[in-house]
Amino acid sequence: MTSQLRIAESINLIAFSWLTLLAWLRRELDWGRRWKITAIGAGGLALTTVTAQVLPRLLTRPAASVTRDWIPFLLLLMFYWQAGQFVVHTNKRLEQRLEKLDRWLVFPLLQRCARQPIGFWILGYLELAYLLCYLSVPMGLLALYIMRKGREADHYWAILLAATYACYMLVPYLQTWPPRLLREDWSRFLPCCKVRAFNLWILRHGSIHANTFPSAHAASSTACALTLLILAPAWVGMIFLWIAFSIALGSVAGRYHYAADAILGNLVALAAFLILSPLVG
């Protein structure tokens, strides 16, 4: 018997197919990049199909269901790397506008923190909060399991993937360097702590070294929190909402993202939540 596709699985099939097709429509990409994008896309499509259609025949129903619950986390990372292969140049005008806004909005706050004794601890907390951007998504799914709401995993992933993939799909069109690579003269106010060093190490070895505009980190963590507000007890959703808010602030304060990235990422998550919740609930 053929297993019915989950909504999240359908989103993955559409997303990987679109970027694979786009690779062959973009003339500025060399053959190496096109084949890398195609290979990642084929891997994402194959993994989604096998998980949805083959595993239910090989494993027990509970084992297959749990596997399908967690595979989207791996596919999320694969899609991020697929989108990253499109980065060949940056939009300098957009970078300048984003940095100009931050110089007016963010610089005074960082400067004030640097002048206050408690400022070091605030910025340290925000660095730690940003580190949670890698954990908030699996933590959200784990929270559903703990609350015995595992059957809502597809609802959770549908909203989260829609919000996050919307950000990644704009990478081929809106390419900028993250502010941490621009050597801003006012970034000297950032603390040199071990948490920041660890964040930078992760980004050096595990990122696409380009900016996502809007911020996918903000979108995914906020989508996670908003979804938990309706799927789990309110206090759980509020905890994750605070984590998402801290991640957004940390991404800007640490110069991992521009302020506009974080703001728009939150708005994308809100839009995905409002549009999809009535459809997948």
C-alpha distance (Angstrom), angle and dihedral (degrees) to the residues before:
residue distance angle dihedral
M1 . . .
T2 3.80 . .
S3 3.79 114.2 .
Q4 3.78 117.2 -126.3
L5 3.78 115.0 -112.5
R6 3.76 116.9 -112.7
I7 3.80 118.6 -130.2
A8 3.80 90.9 -112.6
E9 3.80 90.4 52.3
S10 3.80 90.7 52.0
I11 3.82 89.5 51.1
N12 3.80 89.9 52.5
L13 3.79 92.8 50.0
I14 3.80 91.4 50.8
A15 3.81 94.9 44.2
F16 3.82 97.5 48.7
S17 3.80 91.3 43.6
W18 3.80 92.6 51.5
L19 3.80 96.5 51.6
T20 3.80 90.7 44.6
L21 3.80 90.5 53.4
L22 3.81 91.9 43.9
A23 3.80 90.8 55.1
W24 3.79 89.9 65.4
L25 3.80 92.5 46.6
R26 3.81 96.6 53.2
R27 3.79 109.5 87.0
E28 3.81 94.9 -167.3
L29 3.81 91.6 66.9
D30 3.78 117.9 93.7
W31 3.79 121.4 -134.5
G32 3.79 92.7 -101.0
R33 3.79 93.0 58.1
R34 3.78 92.2 44.3
W35 3.78 91.7 54.6
K36 3.81 92.5 45.5
I37 3.80 90.4 52.3
T38 3.79 90.1 46.7
A39 3.81 92.5 48.3
I40 3.81 92.6 50.3
G41 3.79 90.2 45.1
A42 3.79 92.1 50.1
G43 3.79 89.7 48.9
G44 3.80 91.7 50.8
L45 3.79 92.6 48.0
A46 3.79 92.5 46.6
L47 3.80 94.0 47.4
T48 3.80 91.6 48.5
T49 3.80 92.9 48.2
V50 3.80 95.1 45.7
T51 3.80 91.7 47.2
A52 3.79 92.9 48.8
Q53 3.80 101.5 38.3
V54 3.81 110.4 20.1
L55 3.81 106.4 35.8
P56 3.84 93.9 56.9
R57 3.81 87.0 61.2
L58 3.81 95.1 47.3
L59 3.80 103.0 38.8
T60 3.73 135.0 48.4
R61 3.77 114.7 -90.6
P62 3.85 95.0 -105.0
A63 3.82 92.5 47.1
A64 3.80 92.6 48.2
S65 3.79 91.4 47.1
V66 3.81 93.9 51.2
T67 3.81 90.6 47.8
R68 3.80 90.5 51.8
D69 3.79 88.9 49.2
W70 3.81 93.7 58.1
I71 3.82 104.5 32.6
P72 3.84 92.7 79.9
F73 3.80 88.9 68.4
L74 3.82 89.8 61.8
L75 3.81 91.2 43.5
L76 3.81 89.6 51.8
L77 3.81 89.5 59.2
M78 3.80 91.9 45.5
F79 3.79 91.8 52.1
Y80 3.81 89.8 50.2
W81 3.80 90.3 55.8
Q82 3.79 91.9 44.7
A83 3.81 90.8 54.4
G84 3.79 90.8 46.2
Q85 3.80 91.9 62.2
F86 3.81 88.9 69.8
V87 3.81 93.3 66.0
V88 3.81 107.3 107.1
H89 3.82 102.0 139.3
T90 3.77 138.6 0.1
N91 3.79 133.5 -118.0
K92 3.81 101.3 -116.1
R93 3.78 94.0 -172.0
L94 3.79 91.9 54.6
E95 3.81 90.8 46.3
Q96 3.80 90.9 53.1
R97 3.79 92.5 49.6
L98 3.79 92.6 48.7
E99 3.79 92.2 47.5
K100 3.81 92.0 46.2
L101 3.79 90.0 55.5
D102 3.79 90.7 48.9
R103 3.78 92.8 48.7
W104 3.79 88.0 57.7
L105 3.81 97.6 38.1
V106 3.82 108.7 28.2
F107 3.81 105.7 27.0
P108 3.85 95.9 67.2
L109 3.81 90.6 51.3
L110 3.81 93.7 49.2
Q111 3.79 89.8 46.5
R112 3.80 90.9 51.5
C113 3.80 91.7 49.2
A114 3.79 90.2 51.1
R115 3.80 90.4 55.5
Q116 3.80 95.9 50.5
P117 3.84 124.5 73.3
I118 3.79 90.3 -134.4
G119 3.79 90.6 50.8
F120 3.80 92.4 82.0
W121 3.80 90.3 56.4
I122 3.81 92.6 46.4
L123 3.79 92.4 52.4
G124 3.80 90.4 43.5
Y125 3.79 90.0 53.5
L126 3.81 90.6 49.9
E127 3.82 90.5 51.2
L128 3.80 89.0 52.9
A129 3.80 90.0 46.5
Y130 3.80 91.1 53.2
L131 3.79 89.2 53.4
L132 3.82 87.1 61.5
C133 3.81 90.5 65.1
Y134 3.81 86.7 84.7
L135 3.80 92.4 50.8
S136 3.81 105.4 36.0
V137 3.81 95.2 81.7
P138 3.85 97.7 52.0
M139 3.82 88.7 38.0
G140 3.80 89.2 56.2
L141 3.80 92.4 52.8
L142 3.80 90.6 45.3
A143 3.82 88.8 52.5
L144 3.80 89.3 56.7
Y145 3.79 89.5 52.4
I146 3.80 92.4 49.5
M147 3.80 89.9 49.9
R148 3.81 88.9 49.0
K149 3.78 90.9 -114.9
G150 3.79 96.6 121.5
R151 3.79 90.6 127.3
E152 3.82 86.7 69.7
A153 3.81 92.9 62.8
D154 3.80 93.2 107.6
H155 3.81 90.7 51.5
Y156 3.80 88.7 50.6
W157 3.79 95.2 48.5
A158 3.80 95.6 42.7
I159 3.81 92.9 61.3
L160 3.79 95.0 37.3
L161 3.81 95.0 49.1
A162 3.79 93.1 45.0
A163 3.81 90.9 53.8
T164 3.81 96.1 42.6
Y165 3.79 97.1 42.1
A166 3.80 90.7 49.8
C167 3.82 86.9 62.9
Y168 3.80 94.9 44.5
M169 3.80 92.0 48.3
L170 3.80 89.7 61.5
V171 3.82 92.8 57.4
P172 3.84 92.5 87.9
Y173 3.81 89.2 55.1
L174 3.83 105.9 33.4
Q175 3.79 108.9 42.4
T176 3.81 120.7 174.7
W177 3.77 137.3 150.6
P178 3.79 115.3 -109.8
P179 3.81 111.3 -105.0
R180 3.80 92.8 -114.2
L181 3.84 88.0 69.3
L182 3.81 95.4 50.8
R183 3.82 94.5 73.4
E184 3.77 94.3 -130.3
D185 3.78 110.3 -159.4
W186 3.81 91.5 -134.8
S187 3.81 94.7 53.4
R188 3.81 88.1 87.0
F189 3.80 86.8 90.4
L190 3.80 90.9 71.7
P191 3.82 114.7 106.0
C192 3.79 119.8 -114.0
C193 3.79 99.9 -134.3
K194 3.79 133.3 148.9
V195 3.81 93.0 -107.8
R196 3.80 91.1 56.0
A197 3.79 90.5 46.6
F198 3.80 88.9 53.0
N199 3.82 92.0 48.2
L200 3.79 90.6 51.8
W201 3.81 91.0 47.1
I202 3.81 90.6 54.4
L203 3.79 91.2 49.2
R204 3.80 92.7 48.3
H205 3.79 92.3 53.1
G206 3.79 104.5 28.3
S207 3.79 110.5 30.8
I208 3.80 134.5 83.0
H209 3.84 88.4 -121.4
A210 3.79 91.2 -124.3
N211 3.77 134.7 97.8
T212 3.80 124.9 -104.2
F213 3.78 110.9 -141.4
P214 3.02 109.5 -138.1
S215 3.80 97.7 31.1
A216 3.80 111.3 -103.4
H217 3.82 89.7 -162.9
A218 3.79 90.9 58.2
A219 3.81 91.9 43.0
S220 3.80 95.7 49.5
S221 3.81 96.6 44.7
T222 3.81 92.6 45.5
A223 3.80 92.7 45.9
C224 3.80 88.2 50.3
A225 3.81 91.6 52.2
L226 3.80 96.2 44.8
T227 3.79 91.7 49.2
L228 3.80 92.1 49.5
L229 3.80 89.3 52.4
I230 3.81 88.7 69.1
L231 3.81 100.8 29.4
A232 3.80 100.3 44.2
P233 3.80 135.2 34.1
A234 3.81 111.7 -63.2
W235 3.81 93.4 -112.6
V236 3.81 90.6 59.0
G237 3.78 91.5 51.5
M238 3.81 90.9 48.1
I239 3.80 91.8 52.8
F240 3.79 90.7 52.4
L241 3.79 90.7 44.2
W242 3.80 89.2 56.8
I243 3.81 89.6 48.1
A244 3.82 90.2 50.7
F245 3.80 91.3 48.9
S246 3.81 90.7 49.8
I247 3.81 91.7 47.7
A248 3.81 90.7 52.8
L249 3.81 91.5 49.9
G250 3.80 91.8 44.2
S251 3.78 92.7 50.9
V252 3.81 90.2 56.2
A253 3.80 98.6 37.8
G254 3.81 91.2 49.8
R255 3.83 90.3 46.7
Y256 3.76 92.5 -120.4
H257 3.80 88.4 125.0
Y258 3.78 138.5 13.3
A259 3.80 118.5 -108.5
A260 3.80 90.5 -111.4
D261 3.82 89.4 55.2
A262 3.79 92.4 57.2
I263 3.81 95.0 42.6
L264 3.79 93.9 49.6
G265 3.81 91.4 42.4
N266 3.80 89.5 58.2
L267 3.80 90.9 47.6
V268 3.81 91.4 50.7
A269 3.81 89.7 51.9
L270 3.80 91.3 49.0
A271 3.81 91.2 49.6
A272 3.81 92.3 49.1
F273 3.78 90.2 48.6
L274 3.82 94.8 49.1
I275 3.79 94.1 45.1
L276 3.80 100.6 42.2
S277 3.80 103.5 33.7
P278 3.82 94.3 76.0
L279 3.82 90.3 45.3
V280 3.79 100.4 48.7
G281 3.79 99.8 30.5
